[in-house]
Amino acid sequence: MPRLLKTIEQQVRASVPRLREYAKVNGMLKTAWRLSSVPRDIARRYLRSVQNNPSTAVSDEFDLEYGVETSLRVHPTDLIIESTNWIHAHPYFPTPHGLLKEALANLDIRYEDFTFVDLGSGKGRVLLMASEFSFREIIGVEFSSELHAVALKNIASYKSSTQECRNVSSVCMDFTEFRFPARPMVVFLYNPASEEVIRTVARNIARSLHENPRQVWIVYVTPYNVFDSEQFFTKLRVGEHLGCPYSVYTNRAAPT
């Protein structure tokens, strides 16, 4: 029932602005006819949510090896989120281990000089994977207090003989309001939100670079073409891992 109610709220909030614009162009009669399709859209969205996000955990090798829980998919409609941006959030999916390792291993950087930031860090899976590299610091930003609580538990219980960075933390907040550290960074995004929200993130990073020039790398999985249009960034590489496309960007003023 909570998922259904959240789906109804989500659909209504998303539809009202579009219907207003539609009415300006097409008039009230056509808009009323268009409005009649909203219940059908709600039903379709709800059923798709249930089918794509099973309520039983399916632990993978990563979870089994390290005694954590990062595999269960979670839809935003199953969560209580204070931020109004929840409507733009995408479901939580576990990031394939090989994807992160492949993307980070090919960065031409001294990891110990960089802070790793995961925007939409969920249960902390990427934070734990990134800790196998010698980053100066690893920060996850997650706006769901429920997922954040799971991340804290996973961080505390994670034990690995090959862990290189133990300065791992998670903060609970909307990542559009996150103030980026004034240090060289690797920013990771695994399709956390809509294009509208990611454009806000791109502007925030660009503003941070203007205030504190430094080297920044962005690894963006299943990307929108958001960073391509920002003058601070250039796309260096594209890749794909297990069907997940990703792009790697850096700021154009970065030293080589």
Contacts in CASP RR format, 6 or more apart in sequence:
PFRMAT RR
TARGET T0000
AUTHOR 0000-0000-0000
METHOD contacts of the structure
MODEL  1
MPRLLKTIEQQVRASVPRLREYAKVNGMLKTAWRLSSVPRDIARRYLRSV
QNNPSTAVSDEFDLEYGVETSLRVHPTDLIIESTNWIHAHPYFPTPHGLL
KEALANLDIRYEDFTFVDLGSGKGRVLLMASEFSFREIIGVEFSSELHAV
ALKNIASYKSSTQECRNVSSVCMDFTEFRFPARPMVVFLYNPASEEVIRT
VARNIARSLHENPRQVWIVYVTPYNVFDSEQFFTKLRVGEHLGCPYSVYT
NRAAPT
2 77 0 8 1.000
2 78 0 8 1.000
3 46 0 8 1.000
3 49 0 8 1.000
3 50 0 8 1.000
3 75 0 8 1.000
3 77 0 8 1.000
3 78 0 8 1.000
4 46 0 8 1.000
4 77 0 8 1.000
6 76 0 8 1.000
6 77 0 8 1.000
6 78 0 8 1.000
7 42 0 8 1.000
7 45 0 8 1.000
7 46 0 8 1.000
7 49 0 8 1.000
7 77 0 8 1.000
8 42 0 8 1.000
10 45 0 8 1.000
10 76 0 8 1.000
10 77 0 8 1.000
10 87 0 8 1.000
11 38 0 8 1.000
11 41 0 8 1.000
11 42 0 8 1.000
11 45 0 8 1.000
12 38 0 8 1.000
13 87 0 8 1.000
14 87 0 8 1.000
15 38 0 8 1.000
15 41 0 8 1.000
19 31 0 8 1.000
19 34 0 8 1.000
19 35 0 8 1.000
22 30 0 8 1.000
22 31 0 8 1.000
22 34 0 8 1.000
23 31 0 8 1.000
26 34 0 8 1.000
49 75 0 8 1.000
49 77 0 8 1.000
49 91 0 8 1.000
52 73 0 8 1.000
52 75 0 8 1.000
52 91 0 8 1.000
53 73 0 8 1.000
53 74 0 8 1.000
53 75 0 8 1.000
53 78 0 8 1.000
53 91 0 8 1.000
54 73 0 8 1.000
56 72 0 8 1.000
57 69 0 8 1.000
57 71 0 8 1.000
57 72 0 8 1.000
58 71 0 8 1.000
58 72 0 8 1.000
59 69 0 8 1.000
59 71 0 8 1.000
60 71 0 8 1.000
60 94 0 8 1.000
61 97 0 8 1.000
62 68 0 8 1.000
62 70 0 8 1.000
62 71 0 8 1.000
62 94 0 8 1.000
62 97 0 8 1.000
62 125 0 8 1.000
62 129 0 8 1.000
63 69 0 8 1.000
63 70 0 8 1.000
63 71 0 8 1.000
66 128 0 8 1.000
66 157 0 8 1.000
66 158 0 8 1.000
66 159 0 8 1.000
66 160 0 8 1.000
67 157 0 8 1.000
67 158 0 8 1.000
68 123 0 8 1.000
68 125 0 8 1.000
68 128 0 8 1.000
68 154 0 8 1.000
68 157 0 8 1.000
68 158 0 8 1.000
69 123 0 8 1.000
69 150 0 8 1.000
69 154 0 8 1.000
70 94 0 8 1.000
70 123 0 8 1.000
70 124 0 8 1.000
70 125 0 8 1.000
70 128 0 8 1.000
70 154 0 8 1.000
71 94 0 8 1.000
73 91 0 8 1.000
73 92 0 8 1.000
73 93 0 8 1.000
73 94 0 8 1.000
74 91 0 8 1.000
74 92 0 8 1.000
74 147 0 8 1.000
75 91 0 8 1.000
75 92 0 8 1.000
76 86 0 8 1.000
76 87 0 8 1.000
76 89 0 8 1.000
76 90 0 8 1.000
76 91 0 8 1.000
76 144 0 8 1.000
79 86 0 8 1.000
79 144 0 8 1.000
79 146 0 8 1.000
79 147 0 8 1.000
80 144 0 8 1.000
80 145 0 8 1.000
80 146 0 8 1.000
81 89 0 8 1.000
81 143 0 8 1.000
81 144 0 8 1.000
81 145 0 8 1.000
82 143 0 8 1.000
82 145 0 8 1.000
83 143 0 8 1.000
83 174 0 8 1.000
85 143 0 8 1.000
85 174 0 8 1.000
85 176 0 8 1.000
85 193 0 8 1.000
85 197 0 8 1.000
86 143 0 8 1.000
88 193 0 8 1.000
88 194 0 8 1.000
88 196 0 8 1.000
88 197 0 8 1.000
89 143 0 8 1.000
89 192 0 8 1.000
89 193 0 8 1.000
89 194 0 8 1.000
90 191 0 8 1.000
90 192 0 8 1.000
90 193 0 8 1.000
90 194 0 8 1.000
92 122 0 8 1.000
92 123 0 8 1.000
92 147 0 8 1.000
93 190 0 8 1.000
93 191 0 8 1.000
94 123 0 8 1.000
94 125 0 8 1.000
95 125 0 8 1.000
95 126 0 8 1.000
95 129 0 8 1.000
95 190 0 8 1.000
95 221 0 8 1.000
96 241 0 8 1.000
96 242 0 8 1.000
96 244 0 8 1.000
97 129 0 8 1.000
98 241 0 8 1.000
98 242 0 8 1.000
99 221 0 8 1.000
99 241 0 8 1.000
99 242 0 8 1.000
99 244 0 8 1.000
99 246 0 8 1.000
100 126 0 8 1.000
100 129 0 8 1.000
100 130 0 8 1.000
100 188 0 8 1.000
100 219 0 8 1.000
101 129 0 8 1.000
101 132 0 8 1.000
102 241 0 8 1.000
103 219 0 8 1.000
103 241 0 8 1.000
103 246 0 8 1.000
103 248 0 8 1.000
104 111 0 8 1.000
104 130 0 8 1.000
104 133 0 8 1.000
104 186 0 8 1.000
104 219 0 8 1.000
106 237 0 8 1.000
106 248 0 8 1.000
107 186 0 8 1.000
107 217 0 8 1.000
107 248 0 8 1.000
109 184 0 8 1.000
109 186 0 8 1.000
109 215 0 8 1.000
109 217 0 8 1.000
111 133 0 8 1.000
111 134 0 8 1.000
111 135 0 8 1.000
111 136 0 8 1.000
111 164 0 8 1.000
111 165 0 8 1.000
112 134 0 8 1.000
112 135 0 8 1.000
112 136 0 8 1.000
113 136 0 8 1.000
113 184 0 8 1.000
114 135 0 8 1.000
114 136 0 8 1.000
114 183 0 8 1.000
114 184 0 8 1.000
114 185 0 8 1.000
114 186 0 8 1.000
114 215 0 8 1.000
114 217 0 8 1.000
115 135 0 8 1.000
115 136 0 8 1.000
115 137 0 8 1.000
115 138 0 8 1.000
115 139 0 8 1.000
115 181 0 8 1.000
115 183 0 8 1.000
115 184 0 8 1.000
115 185 0 8 1.000
115 186 0 8 1.000
116 127 0 8 1.000
116 130 0 8 1.000
116 133 0 8 1.000
116 135 0 8 1.000
116 137 0 8 1.000
116 138 0 8 1.000
116 139 0 8 1.000
116 165 0 8 1.000
116 185 0 8 1.000
116 186 0 8 1.000
116 188 0 8 1.000
117 139 0 8 1.000
117 140 0 8 1.000
117 141 0 8 1.000
117 178 0 8 1.000
117 180 0 8 1.000
117 181 0 8 1.000
117 185 0 8 1.000
117 186 0 8 1.000
117 187 0 8 1.000
117 188 0 8 1.000
118 124 0 8 1.000
118 126 0 8 1.000
118 127 0 8 1.000
118 130 0 8 1.000
118 138 0 8 1.000
118 139 0 8 1.000
118 140 0 8 1.000
118 141 0 8 1.000
118 188 0 8 1.000
118 189 0 8 1.000
118 190 0 8 1.000
119 140 0 8 1.000
119 141 0 8 1.000
119 175 0 8 1.000
119 178 0 8 1.000
119 187 0 8 1.000
119 188 0 8 1.000
119 189 0 8 1.000
119 192 0 8 1.000
119 201 0 8 1.000
120 140 0 8 1.000
120 141 0 8 1.000
120 142 0 8 1.000
120 143 0 8 1.000
120 175 0 8 1.000
120 189 0 8 1.000
120 190 0 8 1.000
120 192 0 8 1.000
120 193 0 8 1.000
121 127 0 8 1.000
121 140 0 8 1.000
121 141 0 8 1.000
121 142 0 8 1.000
121 151 0 8 1.000
121 170 0 8 1.000
122 142 0 8 1.000
122 144 0 8 1.000
122 147 0 8 1.000
122 148 0 8 1.000
122 150 0 8 1.000
122 151 0 8 1.000
123 147 0 8 1.000
123 150 0 8 1.000
123 151 0 8 1.000
123 154 0 8 1.000
124 140 0 8 1.000
124 142 0 8 1.000
124 150 0 8 1.000
124 151 0 8 1.000
124 154 0 8 1.000
124 155 0 8 1.000
124 170 0 8 1.000
125 154 0 8 1.000
126 188 0 8 1.000
126 190 0 8 1.000
127 138 0 8 1.000
127 139 0 8 1.000
127 140 0 8 1.000
127 151 0 8 1.000
127 155 0 8 1.000
127 168 0 8 1.000
127 170 0 8 1.000
128 154 0 8 1.000
128 155 0 8 1.000
128 158 0 8 1.000
128 160 0 8 1.000
128 168 0 8 1.000
130 138 0 8 1.000
130 165 0 8 1.000
130 188 0 8 1.000
131 138 0 8 1.000
131 158 0 8 1.000
131 160 0 8 1.000
131 163 0 8 1.000
131 164 0 8 1.000
131 165 0 8 1.000
131 166 0 8 1.000
131 168 0 8 1.000
132 160 0 8 1.000
132 162 0 8 1.000
132 163 0 8 1.000
132 164 0 8 1.000
133 164 0 8 1.000
133 165 0 8 1.000
134 164 0 8 1.000
134 165 0 8 1.000
135 164 0 8 1.000
135 165 0 8 1.000
135 167 0 8 1.000
135 186 0 8 1.000
136 165 0 8 1.000
136 167 0 8 1.000
136 183 0 8 1.000
137 165 0 8 1.000
137 167 0 8 1.000
137 169 0 8 1.000
137 181 0 8 1.000
138 165 0 8 1.000
138 167 0 8 1.000
138 168 0 8 1.000
138 169 0 8 1.000
139 169 0 8 1.000
139 170 0 8 1.000
139 171 0 8 1.000
139 181 0 8 1.000
140 151 0 8 1.000
140 169 0 8 1.000
140 170 0 8 1.000
140 171 0 8 1.000
141 170 0 8 1.000
141 171 0 8 1.000
141 173 0 8 1.000
141 175 0 8 1.000
141 178 0 8 1.000
142 148 0 8 1.000
142 151 0 8 1.000
142 170 0 8 1.000
142 171 0 8 1.000
142 172 0 8 1.000
142 175 0 8 1.000
143 172 0 8 1.000
143 173 0 8 1.000
143 174 0 8 1.000
143 175 0 8 1.000
144 172 0 8 1.000
145 172 0 8 1.000
148 170 0 8 1.000
148 171 0 8 1.000
148 172 0 8 1.000
151 170 0 8 1.000
152 170 0 8 1.000
155 168 0 8 1.000
155 169 0 8 1.000
155 170 0 8 1.000
171 178 0 8 1.000
175 192 0 8 1.000
175 201 0 8 1.000
176 197 0 8 1.000
176 200 0 8 1.000
176 201 0 8 1.000
176 204 0 8 1.000
178 204 0 8 1.000
179 208 0 8 1.000
180 187 0 8 1.000
180 204 0 8 1.000
180 205 0 8 1.000
180 208 0 8 1.000
182 208 0 8 1.000
182 211 0 8 1.000
182 212 0 8 1.000
182 214 0 8 1.000
183 214 0 8 1.000
184 214 0 8 1.000
184 215 0 8 1.000
184 216 0 8 1.000
185 214 0 8 1.000
185 215 0 8 1.000
185 216 0 8 1.000
185 217 0 8 1.000
186 216 0 8 1.000
186 217 0 8 1.000
186 218 0 8 1.000
186 219 0 8 1.000
187 205 0 8 1.000
187 216 0 8 1.000
187 217 0 8 1.000
187 218 0 8 1.000
187 219 0 8 1.000
188 218 0 8 1.000
188 219 0 8 1.000
188 220 0 8 1.000
188 221 0 8 1.000
189 198 0 8 1.000
189 201 0 8 1.000
189 218 0 8 1.000
189 219 0 8 1.000
189 220 0 8 1.000
189 221 0 8 1.000
189 223 0 8 1.000
190 221 0 8 1.000
190 222 0 8 1.000
191 221 0 8 1.000
191 222 0 8 1.000
191 223 0 8 1.000
192 198 0 8 1.000
195 224 0 8 1.000
195 226 0 8 1.000
198 224 0 8 1.000
198 226 0 8 1.000
199 226 0 8 1.000
201 226 0 8 1.000
202 226 0 8 1.000
202 227 0 8 1.000
202 230 0 8 1.000
202 233 0 8 1.000
203 230 0 8 1.000
205 216 0 8 1.000
205 218 0 8 1.000
205 230 0 8 1.000
205 232 0 8 1.000
206 230 0 8 1.000
206 231 0 8 1.000
206 232 0 8 1.000
206 233 0 8 1.000
209 216 0 8 1.000
209 232 0 8 1.000
209 251 0 8 1.000
209 253 0 8 1.000
210 232 0 8 1.000
213 253 0 8 1.000
215 250 0 8 1.000
215 251 0 8 1.000
215 254 0 8 1.000
215 255 0 8 1.000
216 250 0 8 1.000
216 251 0 8 1.000
216 254 0 8 1.000
217 248 0 8 1.000
217 249 0 8 1.000
217 250 0 8 1.000
218 227 0 8 1.000
218 233 0 8 1.000
218 247 0 8 1.000
218 248 0 8 1.000
218 249 0 8 1.000
218 250 0 8 1.000
219 246 0 8 1.000
219 247 0 8 1.000
219 248 0 8 1.000
220 226 0 8 1.000
220 227 0 8 1.000
220 246 0 8 1.000
220 247 0 8 1.000
220 248 0 8 1.000
220 249 0 8 1.000
221 244 0 8 1.000
221 245 0 8 1.000
221 246 0 8 1.000
222 244 0 8 1.000
222 245 0 8 1.000
222 246 0 8 1.000
223 245 0 8 1.000
223 246 0 8 1.000
223 247 0 8 1.000
227 233 0 8 1.000
227 235 0 8 1.000
227 247 0 8 1.000
227 249 0 8 1.000
228 235 0 8 1.000
231 252 0 8 1.000
232 251 0 8 1.000
232 252 0 8 1.000
232 253 0 8 1.000
233 249 0 8 1.000
233 250 0 8 1.000
233 251 0 8 1.000
233 252 0 8 1.000
234 249 0 8 1.000
234 250 0 8 1.000
234 251 0 8 1.000
234 252 0 8 1.000
235 247 0 8 1.000
235 248 0 8 1.000
235 249 0 8 1.000
236 248 0 8 1.000
236 249 0 8 1.000
236 250 0 8 1.000
237 247 0 8 1.000
237 248 0 8 1.000
238 245 0 8 1.000
238 246 0 8 1.000
238 247 0 8 1.000
238 248 0 8 1.000
239 245 0 8 1.000
239 246 0 8 1.000
239 247 0 8 1.000
240 246 0 8 1.000
END
